[in-house]
Amino acid sequence: MNRLRRCAVFFVLLAYSSAILLAQTNPPARESGKFRLHKFEQPIGQETYTITPDGSTLTLKSEFEFTDRGSKVPLTATLRTSDSYVPQSFVIKGKTSRMSDIDTEVTINSANATIRQGKDTHTVTLPPNFFTISGYAPVAVQMELMRYWRTHGSPAELATLPSGAVKIQDRGAETIDVAGHRIQVERYTVQGLIWGLETLWMDSDNNLAALVSTDAEFDHFEAVREDYESALNKFVASAARDEMAALTELSQKLPGRRTGTFAFVGATVIDGTGKPPMANATVVTSDGKIVAVGPSKKVKVPAGAQRIDVTGKYIIPGLWDMHAHYEQVEWGPIYLAAGVTTVRDVGNEYDFITAVRDAVNSGKALGPHMLLAGIVDGDGPYAIGITRVNSPADAEMWVKRYHDSGFQQIKIYSSVKPDNVKAICADAHKVGMTVTGHIPNGMNAYEGVEDGMDMINHIHYIMDLLLPEDFDWRKAGWPERFKVMSSLDVNSEAGRKAVKFFADHHTVIDPTMALMEMQNRPADVPAETLEPGIARVAPELREQLVSGGVPPQFAAEAKKITQEQLQMIGALHRAGVPIVAGTDQAVPGFSVYHEIELYVQAGFTPMEALQAATIVPARAMKVEGDSGSLQVGKRADLDVLDANPLDDIHNIRSVRSVLANGVLYDPAPLWESVGFKP
């Protein structure tokens, strides 16, 4: 019996020794995988990765690339870690969007890390727990972050290099239907890699199954492991539900939020109608409406009203942003903090934006009042999203769906064919909707308006009418492009023709001039010189906002292009063309101010510039009976300013308080709730 036991022990030890020897001579198999990349749920590229073990080191190599509206966005990364996922080095190089570059390297040396970002290098002391990562991509690096976090005790906060920190929250198990099979995954939210929340899922094999995020342009971005591709819409819907829950929770917990009947007493009121300012005035609001506006000595303050002394302050209507892309819940507090109480969203994922609109407009969630333009595009290399119009039948179907869902407009994007533009406009007009958007490829702005478009996004489509007929800026190199575009003259015959055409057709123009100016910035000119608000944005936003710009050798031409764009806006305005303030995101919150400031540079009076962000957009959207000015019966949307914007338009930045749909907010907690400096 003892001999049998000794033999058994011998064979067990022999087997164990053989296993160790086999493991030493045959290291763990190399891991590889592929993620399908999407924008607005449209497949746009892929990421492939490998993880190769070498002793106690793991080396991840990622090749990440997508094509966004004809522009390639390539990114490579190499991450070396220990076999317990502790980083040893990290290199990332390429593009994170069409307009932003990255070139970063982190090397771990004992207790320190050497960080190179572009040409700048510095050394930091390592925190006790950390991970090396930079932004939303590559997706495989996020997977390794999750593996580290799970392996090292799931800390409440984890420092990241080259900068920042992340907070990861386990949101619980979830079952997803993948091609007829029920798969259990664990859902997490990650805060700190991008501005705001990401949602991701890990499967039972510790692999990242899917990521729902936003990219470096703030656009909806999704990545799904190849095996889970068929469940993309289910992941998107799950993330939307979770984000809406977070938005509702935030709206109830925000410090300084007040409701009820208010009497703002003693301010100078600039009502937005163009009338002279009213000194020592009182504005009374109740149940989300303005119930009185007038001289303080004539307005009776209702019993029980919250009396707010605003002596020496200035009250203006709540601002509008006519070119919003409300693609994450954090836009709600940002807009309100900036004094924006109404936005027009001009392109979003259908399920996401309708849920956000319904929650915000009902008062259940935090954000400005929302109007929607439903986006449509056609097949082509520059297409975006999955709402495609390739025939008149498609046009009828999408117009009906958007109309029945309470959208006010249709937004045409860049790949819709001319015949389908006509069909979209005709169907929209039949049901009382208007049409805005880009001028599709192969058309010009004259043709777009003649086919029925009521509004145009972006001033460059107007400037394109001044270009030589045979010039294609997409095919031109930098030298030719800047030579031709900087030679345009608004006062030329072509310029005068364009101004008269849009005046005759009453076309509404949404210039997004703050974005145009930022895009024309020479790469060696700090972005803060154009928009000082960049110094106050959340840290994870800063890198993508300050990158980009045109080659410095074309600085003079770029400046001339910006000047001509401003001159065109001024000429259109003087001719009676409605100009409405819109940002297309740019610098969240602050670009609303800069857009208005640029209109004064273009020749608007401060009053006219304010109206471009208040009553003019309300009229354009046919809701001037509800919003746009401080008049009895309109929605209770107003901003209290510390200084007079009619003396200096930059004083629109001095927002003291914001009233949105009758709810009073202090801007500081709003800014802080999304990581901005107040």
C-alpha positions as CSV (number, residue, x, y, z in Angstrom):
1,M,0.0,0.0,0.0
2,N,2.8,2.4,0.9
3,R,4.6,1.4,-2.3
4,L,1.5,2.2,-4.3
5,R,1.2,5.6,-2.6
6,R,4.9,6.3,-3.2
7,C,4.4,5.4,-6.9
8,A,1.3,7.7,-7.2
9,V,3.2,10.6,-5.6
10,F,6.1,10.0,-8.0
11,F,3.9,10.1,-11.0
12,V,2.1,13.2,-9.8
13,L,5.4,14.9,-9.3
14,L,6.7,13.7,-12.6
15,A,3.5,15.1,-14.3
16,Y,3.8,18.4,-12.5
17,S,7.5,18.7,-13.4
18,S,6.7,17.9,-17.0
19,A,4.0,20.6,-17.0
20,I,6.5,23.2,-15.7
21,L,9.1,22.2,-18.3
22,L,6.5,22.3,-21.0
23,A,5.3,25.8,-19.9
24,Q,8.9,27.0,-19.9
25,T,9.6,25.7,-23.4
26,N,6.2,26.6,-24.8
27,P,5.0,30.0,-23.5
28,P,1.3,30.9,-23.5
29,A,-0.2,31.2,-26.9
30,R,-0.1,34.6,-28.6
31,E,-3.5,36.4,-28.3
32,S,-5.0,38.2,-31.3
33,G,-8.3,39.8,-32.0
34,K,-10.3,42.3,-34.2
35,F,-12.7,45.0,-33.4
36,R,-15.1,46.5,-36.0
37,L,-15.2,50.3,-35.6
38,H,-18.4,52.4,-36.2
39,K,-19.4,56.0,-36.3
40,F,-23.1,56.7,-35.7
41,E,-23.4,52.8,-36.0
42,Q,-22.0,52.9,-39.5
43,P,-19.0,50.5,-40.1
44,I,-16.0,52.7,-40.8
45,G,-12.9,50.6,-40.1
46,Q,-11.3,48.1,-37.8
47,E,-8.6,47.5,-35.2
48,T,-6.5,44.4,-35.1
49,Y,-4.3,43.6,-32.2
50,T,-1.8,41.0,-30.9
51,I,-0.6,40.3,-27.4
52,T,2.7,38.4,-27.4
53,P,4.2,36.9,-24.2
54,D,7.9,37.0,-23.6
55,G,8.9,35.6,-20.2
56,S,7.1,37.8,-17.7
57,T,6.4,40.6,-20.3
58,L,3.3,41.0,-22.5
59,T,3.6,43.2,-25.6
60,L,0.4,44.5,-27.2
61,K,0.6,45.9,-30.7
62,S,-2.5,47.6,-32.2
63,E,-3.3,48.8,-35.7
64,F,-6.3,51.0,-35.6
65,E,-7.7,52.7,-38.7
66,F,-11.0,54.1,-39.9
67,T,-12.2,56.3,-42.8
68,D,-14.4,59.2,-41.7
69,R,-16.1,61.0,-44.5
70,G,-13.3,60.3,-46.9
71,S,-10.5,61.0,-44.5
72,K,-8.3,58.2,-43.1
73,V,-7.7,58.2,-39.4
74,P,-4.8,55.7,-38.7
75,L,-3.4,55.1,-35.3
76,T,-0.8,52.6,-34.0
77,A,0.1,51.7,-30.4
78,T,2.5,49.5,-28.6
79,L,2.0,48.7,-24.9
80,R,4.4,46.6,-22.9
81,T,3.3,45.3,-19.5
82,S,4.2,42.7,-16.9
83,D,2.2,39.5,-16.9
84,S,-0.1,41.1,-14.3
85,Y,-0.7,44.1,-16.7
86,V,1.6,46.6,-14.9
87,P,2.7,49.0,-17.7
88,Q,6.4,49.2,-18.6
89,S,6.2,51.3,-21.8
90,F,3.6,52.8,-24.1
91,V,3.9,54.4,-27.5
92,I,1.0,55.8,-29.5
93,K,1.2,57.7,-32.8
94,G,-1.1,58.8,-35.6
95,K,-4.5,60.5,-35.7
96,T,-7.4,60.4,-33.2
97,S,-9.8,62.2,-35.6
98,R,-9.7,63.8,-39.1
99,M,-8.3,67.0,-37.4
100,S,-6.3,65.8,-34.4
101,D,-2.9,64.1,-34.2
102,I,-1.1,62.3,-31.4
103,D,2.5,61.4,-30.8
104,T,3.1,60.2,-27.2
105,E,5.5,57.9,-25.5
106,V,5.7,56.8,-21.8
107,T,8.6,54.9,-20.4
108,I,8.6,53.5,-16.9
109,N,11.9,53.7,-15.0
110,S,11.8,52.3,-11.5
111,A,9.9,54.9,-9.5
112,N,9.6,57.4,-12.3
113,A,8.0,57.7,-15.8
114,T,9.5,59.7,-18.7
115,I,6.7,61.2,-20.8
116,R,7.2,62.5,-24.3
117,Q,4.3,64.4,-26.0
118,G,5.4,65.6,-29.4
119,K,8.7,67.5,-28.8
120,D,8.2,68.0,-25.1
121,T,9.6,65.6,-22.6
122,H,9.2,65.5,-18.8
123,T,9.5,63.1,-15.9
124,V,7.0,62.4,-13.2
125,T,7.0,60.2,-10.0
126,L,4.9,57.1,-10.4
127,P,1.7,56.9,-8.3
128,P,1.1,53.6,-6.4
129,N,-1.4,52.4,-9.0
130,F,-1.4,53.6,-12.6
131,F,-2.0,52.7,-16.2
132,T,-0.7,54.1,-19.5
133,I,-3.4,55.1,-22.0
134,S,-4.5,58.1,-24.0
135,G,-8.1,58.6,-25.0
136,Y,-10.8,56.4,-26.4
137,A,-8.5,54.5,-28.8
138,P,-7.1,52.0,-29.4
139,V,-9.8,49.7,-28.1
140,A,-7.4,46.9,-27.2
141,V,-5.5,49.3,-24.8
142,Q,-8.8,49.9,-23.0
143,M,-9.2,46.1,-22.7
144,E,-5.8,45.9,-21.0
145,L,-6.8,48.8,-18.7
146,M,-9.8,46.8,-17.6
147,R,-7.7,43.7,-17.1
148,Y,-5.3,45.7,-14.9
149,W,-8.2,47.2,-12.9
150,R,-9.8,43.8,-12.3
151,T,-6.5,42.2,-11.3
152,H,-5.4,45.0,-8.9
153,G,-8.4,45.3,-6.6
154,S,-10.7,47.5,-8.8
155,P,-9.5,50.8,-7.2
156,A,-12.1,53.6,-7.0
157,E,-9.7,55.9,-9.0
158,L,-6.8,54.9,-11.1
159,A,-4.1,57.4,-12.2
160,T,-3.3,57.4,-16.0
161,L,-0.2,58.4,-17.8
162,P,0.6,60.7,-19.6
163,S,-2.0,62.5,-17.5
164,G,-5.3,62.3,-15.7
165,A,-7.2,59.6,-13.9
166,V,-10.1,57.3,-14.5
167,K,-13.0,56.1,-12.5
168,I,-14.4,52.7,-13.4
169,Q,-17.8,51.5,-12.1
170,D,-19.2,48.0,-12.4
171,R,-22.8,48.4,-13.6
172,G,-23.6,44.7,-13.3
173,A,-24.2,41.7,-15.4
174,E,-26.2,41.9,-18.6
175,T,-27.4,39.3,-21.1
176,I,-27.0,40.2,-24.8
177,D,-28.6,38.3,-27.7
178,V,-25.8,37.6,-30.2
179,A,-27.0,35.9,-33.4
180,G,-29.6,33.9,-31.5
181,H,-27.4,33.0,-28.5
182,R,-27.7,34.5,-25.1
183,I,-24.3,35.8,-23.9
184,Q,-23.6,37.1,-20.5
185,V,-21.3,40.1,-20.2
186,E,-20.4,42.6,-17.5
187,R,-21.1,46.2,-18.1
188,Y,-18.8,49.0,-16.9
189,T,-18.7,52.8,-17.2
190,V,-15.4,54.5,-17.6
191,Q,-14.9,58.2,-16.8
192,G,-11.8,60.2,-17.5
193,L,-10.4,58.8,-20.8
194,I,-12.7,61.0,-22.8
195,W,-14.8,63.9,-21.7
196,G,-17.7,62.2,-20.0
197,L,-18.7,58.6,-19.7
198,E,-17.9,55.6,-21.8
199,T,-19.7,52.2,-21.5
200,L,-18.0,49.0,-22.2
201,W,-18.6,45.3,-21.7
202,M,-16.2,42.4,-20.7
203,D,-17.1,38.8,-21.6
204,S,-16.5,35.7,-19.5
205,D,-13.1,35.2,-21.1
206,N,-11.9,38.6,-19.8
207,N,-12.1,40.0,-23.4
208,L,-13.6,43.4,-24.2
209,A,-16.8,42.7,-26.1
210,A,-18.0,46.2,-27.0
211,L,-17.3,49.8,-26.4
212,V,-19.8,52.7,-26.8
213,S,-18.0,56.0,-26.6
214,T,-17.4,59.3,-28.4
215,D,-14.3,60.0,-30.6
216,A,-12.0,63.0,-30.7
217,E,-14.6,65.0,-32.7
218,F,-17.3,64.3,-30.0
219,D,-19.1,62.0,-32.5
220,H,-20.8,58.8,-31.5
221,F,-18.2,56.0,-31.8
222,E,-18.7,52.3,-31.3
223,A,-16.3,49.3,-31.3
224,V,-17.5,45.7,-31.3
225,R,-15.4,42.5,-31.2
226,E,-15.9,40.6,-34.4
227,D,-17.9,37.8,-32.7
228,Y,-20.4,40.3,-31.2
229,E,-20.9,42.5,-34.3
230,S,-24.6,41.5,-34.8
231,A,-25.4,42.8,-31.3
232,L,-24.2,46.4,-32.0
233,N,-27.6,48.0,-31.7
234,K,-28.3,46.2,-28.4
235,F,-25.0,47.5,-26.9
236,V,-25.9,51.1,-28.1
237,A,-29.4,50.9,-26.6
238,S,-28.0,49.6,-23.3
239,A,-25.5,52.4,-23.1
240,A,-28.2,55.0,-23.9
241,R,-30.4,53.7,-21.1
242,D,-27.6,53.9,-18.6
243,E,-26.6,57.4,-19.7
244,M,-30.2,58.6,-19.4
245,A,-30.3,57.2,-15.9
246,A,-27.1,59.1,-15.1
247,L,-28.5,62.3,-16.6
248,T,-31.7,62.1,-14.6
249,E,-29.8,61.4,-11.4
250,L,-27.5,64.4,-12.0
251,S,-30.4,66.8,-12.6
252,Q,-31.8,66.0,-9.1
253,K,-28.6,66.3,-7.1
254,L,-27.1,69.4,-8.6
255,P,-26.1,72.0,-6.0
256,G,-27.9,75.4,-6.3
257,R,-30.8,74.1,-8.4
258,R,-34.0,76.0,-7.5
259,T,-37.6,75.8,-8.7
260,G,-40.7,77.9,-8.0
261,T,-41.9,81.4,-8.8
262,F,-39.1,83.9,-9.2
263,A,-38.9,87.7,-9.3
264,F,-35.7,89.1,-10.7
265,V,-35.7,92.7,-9.4
266,G,-33.6,95.7,-10.4
267,A,-31.7,94.6,-13.4
268,T,-31.3,96.2,-16.8
269,V,-33.4,94.1,-19.2
270,I,-32.3,93.6,-22.8
271,D,-35.4,91.7,-24.0
272,G,-34.1,90.6,-27.4
273,T,-36.7,92.3,-29.5
274,G,-34.3,95.2,-30.4
275,K,-36.0,97.7,-28.1
276,P,-33.7,99.9,-26.0
277,P,-32.6,98.3,-22.7
278,M,-35.0,98.8,-19.8
279,A,-33.3,100.0,-16.6
280,N,-34.4,99.0,-13.1
281,A,-36.7,96.3,-14.4
282,T,-38.3,93.2,-12.9
283,V,-38.9,89.9,-14.6
284,V,-41.4,87.5,-13.0
285,T,-41.5,83.8,-13.9
286,S,-43.8,81.0,-12.7
287,D,-44.6,77.4,-13.9
288,G,-41.9,77.6,-16.6
289,K,-43.3,80.8,-18.2
290,I,-42.6,84.5,-18.1
291,V,-45.5,86.2,-16.4
292,A,-44.4,89.8,-16.2
293,V,-41.6,92.1,-17.6
294,G,-41.5,95.8,-16.9
295,P,-40.2,98.7,-14.8
296,S,-39.8,97.6,-11.2
297,K,-42.2,100.3,-10.0
298,K,-45.0,98.9,-12.2
299,V,-44.5,95.1,-11.8
300,K,-46.1,93.6,-8.8
301,V,-44.1,90.8,-7.2
302,P,-46.5,87.9,-6.4
303,A,-46.9,86.7,-2.8
304,G,-44.6,83.8,-2.2
305,A,-42.3,84.5,-5.1
306,Q,-38.6,84.1,-4.5
307,R,-37.3,87.7,-4.8
308,I,-33.8,87.8,-6.3
309,D,-32.0,91.2,-6.2
310,V,-30.2,91.7,-9.4
311,T,-29.5,95.4,-9.1
312,G,-26.6,96.4,-11.3
313,K,-26.9,93.2,-13.4
314,Y,-28.2,92.6,-16.9
315,I,-30.8,90.2,-18.1
316,I,-30.9,88.8,-21.6
317,P,-32.9,86.0,-23.2
318,G,-31.4,82.5,-22.8
319,L,-29.0,81.9,-25.7
320,W,-29.5,79.4,-28.5
321,D,-27.0,77.1,-30.2
322,M,-28.3,76.3,-33.7
323,H,-25.6,73.8,-34.5
324,A,-25.5,71.3,-31.7
325,H,-24.5,67.6,-31.8
326,Y,-25.8,66.5,-28.4
327,E,-23.9,63.1,-28.4
328,Q,-23.3,62.6,-24.7
329,V,-25.2,63.5,-21.5
330,E,-22.5,66.0,-20.4
331,W,-23.6,68.5,-23.0
332,G,-26.7,69.3,-20.8
333,P,-24.8,70.9,-17.9
334,I,-22.3,72.5,-20.2
335,Y,-24.9,74.3,-22.3
336,L,-26.8,75.5,-19.2
337,A,-23.5,76.7,-17.6
338,A,-22.8,78.8,-20.6
339,G,-26.3,80.3,-20.6
340,V,-27.6,78.3,-23.6
341,T,-31.2,77.3,-22.9
342,T,-32.2,76.1,-26.4
343,V,-30.3,74.0,-28.9
344,R,-31.0,72.6,-32.3
345,D,-29.4,69.2,-32.7
346,V,-28.5,68.7,-36.4
347,G,-27.5,65.1,-36.6
348,N,-27.5,62.2,-34.2
349,E,-28.3,58.6,-33.6
350,Y,-32.1,58.4,-33.7
351,D,-32.7,56.3,-30.6
352,F,-30.3,58.2,-28.5
353,I,-31.4,61.8,-29.4
354,T,-35.1,61.1,-29.1
355,A,-34.6,59.6,-25.6
356,V,-32.5,62.6,-24.5
357,R,-34.9,65.1,-26.0
358,D,-37.9,63.6,-24.3
359,A,-36.2,63.4,-21.0
360,V,-34.9,67.0,-21.1
361,N,-38.0,68.7,-22.6
362,S,-40.2,67.0,-20.0
363,G,-38.1,68.4,-17.2
364,K,-37.0,65.0,-16.0
365,A,-33.4,65.5,-17.0
366,L,-30.7,68.2,-17.1
367,G,-30.2,70.2,-20.3
368,P,-31.5,73.0,-22.6
369,H,-34.8,72.8,-24.5
370,M,-34.2,70.7,-27.6
371,L,-35.3,70.9,-31.3
372,L,-34.2,68.2,-33.7
373,A,-33.1,68.0,-37.3
374,G,-33.1,64.4,-38.5
375,I,-30.0,63.6,-40.5
376,V,-30.1,61.7,-43.8
377,D,-27.2,60.8,-46.2
378,G,-26.7,58.8,-49.3
379,D,-24.3,56.1,-50.2
380,G,-20.8,57.3,-51.1
381,P,-17.3,57.6,-49.8
382,Y,-18.1,60.6,-47.6
383,A,-21.3,59.1,-46.1
384,I,-22.1,59.1,-42.4
385,G,-24.5,57.2,-40.3
386,I,-27.1,54.6,-41.3
387,T,-30.1,56.8,-42.2
388,R,-29.7,56.6,-46.0
389,V,-31.8,58.2,-48.8
390,N,-30.9,56.6,-52.1
391,S,-34.3,57.0,-53.7
392,P,-37.5,59.1,-53.5
393,A,-39.1,56.1,-51.6
394,D,-36.3,56.4,-49.0
395,A,-36.9,60.1,-48.7
396,E,-40.6,59.6,-48.1
397,M,-39.9,56.9,-45.5
398,W,-37.4,58.9,-43.5
399,V,-39.3,62.2,-43.6
400,K,-42.3,60.4,-42.3
401,R,-40.4,58.7,-39.5
402,Y,-38.7,61.9,-38.4
403,H,-41.9,63.9,-38.6
404,D,-44.0,61.4,-36.7
405,S,-41.2,61.4,-34.0
406,G,-41.5,65.1,-33.5
407,F,-38.5,66.4,-35.4
408,Q,-38.7,69.9,-36.7
409,Q,-36.3,69.6,-39.6
410,I,-34.5,67.3,-42.0
411,K,-30.7,67.7,-42.3
412,I,-29.2,66.7,-45.6
413,Y,-25.6,65.4,-45.5
414,S,-22.9,65.3,-48.1
415,S,-23.6,62.3,-50.2
416,V,-27.3,62.7,-51.0
417,K,-27.8,62.8,-54.8
418,P,-29.5,65.9,-56.4
419,D,-32.7,64.1,-57.4
420,N,-33.1,62.9,-53.8
421,V,-32.5,66.3,-52.4
422,K,-35.6,67.5,-54.3
423,A,-37.6,64.6,-53.0
424,I,-36.5,65.2,-49.4
425,C,-37.4,68.9,-49.6
426,A,-40.7,68.3,-51.2
427,D,-41.8,65.6,-48.7
428,A,-40.6,67.7,-45.8
429,H,-42.4,70.8,-46.9
430,K,-45.7,68.8,-47.4
431,V,-45.7,68.0,-43.7
432,G,-44.6,71.4,-42.5
433,M,-40.9,70.6,-41.9
434,T,-38.0,72.7,-43.1
435,V,-34.7,71.4,-44.5
436,T,-31.2,72.4,-43.5
437,G,-27.8,70.8,-44.0
438,H,-24.6,70.5,-46.0
439,I,-24.5,71.1,-49.7
440,P,-24.0,67.5,-51.1
441,N,-21.0,66.6,-53.3
442,G,-21.6,67.5,-56.9
443,M,-23.9,70.3,-56.1
444,N,-23.4,74.0,-55.1
445,A,-25.4,76.1,-52.7
446,Y,-27.4,77.7,-55.5
447,E,-28.7,74.3,-56.6
448,G,-29.3,73.2,-53.0
449,V,-31.6,76.2,-52.4
450,E,-33.3,75.9,-55.7
451,D,-34.0,72.3,-54.9
452,G,-35.8,73.3,-51.7
453,M,-33.3,73.7,-48.9
454,D,-34.4,76.4,-46.5
455,M,-31.1,76.7,-44.5
456,I,-27.4,76.0,-44.9
457,N,-24.9,74.9,-42.3
458,H,-21.3,76.3,-42.5
459,I,-20.1,79.5,-44.2
460,H,-17.7,77.7,-46.4
461,Y,-20.5,76.4,-48.7
462,I,-21.3,80.0,-49.5
463,M,-17.6,80.8,-50.1
464,D,-17.4,77.9,-52.4
465,L,-19.6,79.8,-54.9
466,L,-16.7,82.3,-55.4
467,L,-14.3,79.5,-56.4
468,P,-13.3,78.9,-60.0
469,E,-15.6,76.3,-61.6
470,D,-12.8,73.9,-62.3
471,F,-11.3,74.0,-58.8
472,D,-11.7,71.0,-56.5
473,W,-10.3,71.8,-53.0
474,R,-10.4,68.1,-52.0
475,K,-7.9,67.2,-54.7
476,A,-5.8,70.3,-54.4
477,G,-2.6,70.2,-52.3
478,W,-2.0,72.6,-49.5
479,P,-0.2,75.3,-51.6
480,E,-2.8,75.4,-54.4
481,R,-5.7,75.2,-51.9
482,F,-4.5,78.2,-49.9
483,K,-3.5,80.2,-52.9
484,V,-7.0,79.9,-54.5
485,M,-9.1,80.1,-51.3
486,S,-7.2,83.1,-50.0
487,S,-7.8,85.0,-53.2
488,L,-11.6,85.0,-52.9
489,D,-13.2,88.5,-52.7
490,V,-16.6,89.0,-51.2
491,N,-16.9,92.3,-53.1
492,S,-16.4,90.6,-56.5
493,E,-19.2,90.0,-58.9
494,A,-19.4,86.4,-57.7
495,G,-19.6,87.5,-54.1
496,R,-22.3,90.1,-54.8
497,K,-24.3,87.5,-56.8
498,A,-24.2,85.1,-53.9
499,V,-25.3,87.7,-51.3
500,K,-28.3,88.8,-53.5
501,F,-29.3,85.2,-54.2
502,F,-29.6,84.2,-50.5
503,A,-31.3,87.5,-49.6
504,D,-33.9,86.9,-52.4
505,H,-34.5,83.3,-51.2
506,H,-34.6,84.2,-47.5
507,T,-32.1,81.4,-46.8
508,V,-31.0,81.0,-43.2
509,I,-27.3,80.6,-42.7
510,D,-25.7,78.9,-39.8
511,P,-22.0,79.9,-40.3
512,T,-20.2,78.0,-37.4
513,M,-17.6,80.7,-37.7
514,A,-15.9,79.9,-34.4
515,L,-15.2,76.4,-35.8
516,M,-14.0,77.8,-39.1
517,E,-11.6,80.2,-37.4
518,M,-10.2,77.3,-35.3
519,Q,-9.7,75.1,-38.3
520,N,-7.8,78.0,-40.1
521,R,-5.5,78.5,-37.1
522,P,-1.8,78.0,-37.9
523,A,-0.5,74.9,-36.1
524,D,2.1,77.0,-34.2
525,V,-0.5,79.5,-32.9
526,P,-1.8,78.4,-29.5
527,A,-5.5,77.6,-29.6
528,E,-6.1,79.7,-26.4
529,T,-5.3,82.8,-28.3
530,L,-8.6,82.3,-30.2
531,E,-10.6,80.8,-27.4
532,P,-9.3,81.4,-23.8
533,G,-12.0,79.1,-22.5
534,I,-9.8,76.2,-23.5
535,A,-7.9,76.8,-20.2
536,R,-11.1,75.8,-18.3
537,V,-12.1,72.7,-20.1
538,A,-11.9,69.2,-18.6
539,P,-8.2,67.9,-18.9
540,E,-9.2,65.0,-21.1
541,L,-10.5,67.4,-23.7
542,R,-7.6,69.8,-23.8
543,E,-5.2,67.7,-26.0
544,Q,-7.7,67.2,-28.8
545,L,-8.7,70.9,-28.7
546,V,-5.2,72.3,-28.9
547,S,-3.9,70.0,-31.6
548,G,-4.4,70.4,-35.4
549,G,-4.1,73.6,-37.4
550,V,-2.8,74.5,-40.9
551,P,0.9,74.3,-41.8
552,P,2.5,77.5,-40.4
553,Q,3.9,78.5,-43.8
554,F,0.3,79.2,-44.9
555,A,-0.5,81.5,-41.9
556,A,-1.0,84.6,-44.0
557,E,-3.3,82.8,-46.4
558,A,-5.3,81.2,-43.6
559,K,-5.8,84.6,-42.0
560,K,-7.1,86.0,-45.3
561,I,-9.6,83.1,-45.6
562,T,-10.9,83.8,-42.1
563,Q,-11.2,87.5,-42.9
564,E,-13.2,86.9,-46.1
565,Q,-15.5,84.5,-44.3
566,L,-16.2,87.2,-41.7
567,Q,-16.8,89.7,-44.5
568,M,-19.2,87.3,-46.2
569,I,-21.2,86.9,-43.0
570,G,-21.3,90.7,-42.6
571,A,-22.4,91.2,-46.2
572,L,-25.2,88.6,-45.9
573,H,-26.4,90.2,-42.7
574,R,-26.5,93.6,-44.2
575,A,-28.6,92.2,-47.1
576,G,-31.1,90.8,-44.7
577,V,-30.1,87.2,-44.7
578,P,-30.9,85.6,-41.3
579,I,-27.7,84.6,-39.6
580,V,-28.1,82.2,-36.6
581,A,-25.4,81.3,-34.1
582,G,-24.2,77.7,-34.1
583,T,-21.0,76.1,-32.9
584,D,-20.8,72.5,-34.3
585,Q,-19.3,71.7,-30.8
586,A,-15.8,73.2,-31.2
587,V,-14.9,74.2,-27.6
588,P,-17.9,73.0,-25.5
589,G,-19.7,75.9,-24.0
590,F,-17.3,78.6,-24.8
591,S,-17.7,78.6,-28.6
592,V,-21.2,79.9,-28.2
593,Y,-19.7,83.1,-26.8
594,H,-17.0,83.3,-29.5
595,E,-19.5,82.7,-32.3
596,I,-21.4,85.8,-31.1
597,E,-18.2,87.8,-30.7
598,L,-17.1,87.0,-34.2
599,Y,-20.4,88.4,-35.6
600,V,-19.5,91.8,-34.1
601,Q,-16.1,91.5,-35.8
602,A,-18.2,90.9,-39.0
603,G,-20.0,94.2,-38.6
604,F,-23.1,93.3,-36.5
605,T,-24.0,95.7,-33.6
606,P,-23.8,93.9,-30.2
607,M,-27.6,93.9,-30.2
608,E,-27.7,92.2,-33.6
609,A,-25.1,89.7,-32.5
610,L,-27.2,88.8,-29.4
611,Q,-30.3,88.5,-31.6
612,A,-28.5,86.0,-33.8
613,A,-28.4,83.8,-30.7
614,T,-31.9,84.5,-29.5
615,I,-34.9,85.8,-31.5
616,V,-33.5,85.2,-35.0
617,P,-33.1,81.4,-34.5
618,A,-36.5,81.3,-32.8
619,R,-38.0,82.9,-35.9
620,A,-36.1,80.5,-38.2
621,M,-37.4,77.5,-36.3
622,K,-41.0,79.0,-36.2
623,V,-41.1,79.0,-32.4
624,E,-40.8,82.8,-31.7
625,G,-44.1,82.5,-29.8
626,D,-42.4,80.3,-27.3
627,S,-38.8,81.5,-27.1
628,G,-36.2,84.0,-28.2
629,S,-37.1,87.1,-26.3
630,L,-38.2,88.2,-22.8
631,Q,-41.9,88.6,-23.3
632,V,-45.0,87.5,-21.3
633,G,-46.1,84.0,-22.1
634,K,-42.8,82.8,-23.4
635,R,-40.7,80.0,-21.9
636,A,-38.9,81.2,-18.8
637,D,-35.4,81.1,-20.3
638,L,-33.0,83.9,-19.3
639,D,-29.4,84.7,-18.3
640,V,-28.3,87.1,-15.6
641,L,-25.0,88.8,-16.6
642,D,-22.6,90.8,-14.4
643,A,-21.8,93.3,-17.2
644,N,-23.5,94.9,-20.2
645,P,-23.1,93.0,-23.4
646,L,-24.1,96.1,-25.4
647,D,-21.1,98.0,-24.1
648,D,-18.8,95.1,-24.9
649,I,-20.0,91.9,-26.5
650,H,-17.4,89.9,-24.6
651,N,-19.6,90.6,-21.5
652,I,-21.8,87.7,-22.6
653,R,-19.3,85.5,-20.8
654,S,-20.2,87.1,-17.4
655,V,-23.1,84.7,-16.7
656,R,-24.1,84.9,-13.1
657,S,-27.3,82.8,-13.1
658,V,-29.3,80.8,-15.7
659,L,-33.0,80.2,-15.7
660,A,-34.0,77.4,-18.1
661,N,-37.6,76.4,-18.4
662,G,-38.3,78.1,-15.1
663,V,-35.5,76.3,-13.2
664,L,-32.7,78.4,-11.7
665,Y,-29.1,77.3,-11.9
666,D,-25.8,78.5,-10.6
667,P,-23.2,78.0,-13.4
668,A,-20.3,77.0,-11.1
669,P,-21.7,73.6,-10.1
670,L,-22.7,72.9,-13.7
671,W,-19.2,73.5,-15.0
672,E,-17.7,71.4,-12.2
673,S,-20.1,68.5,-12.7
674,V,-18.5,67.8,-16.0
675,G,-14.9,68.4,-15.0
676,F,-14.5,72.0,-16.2
677,K,-13.2,74.9,-14.1
678,P,-15.9,77.3,-13.0
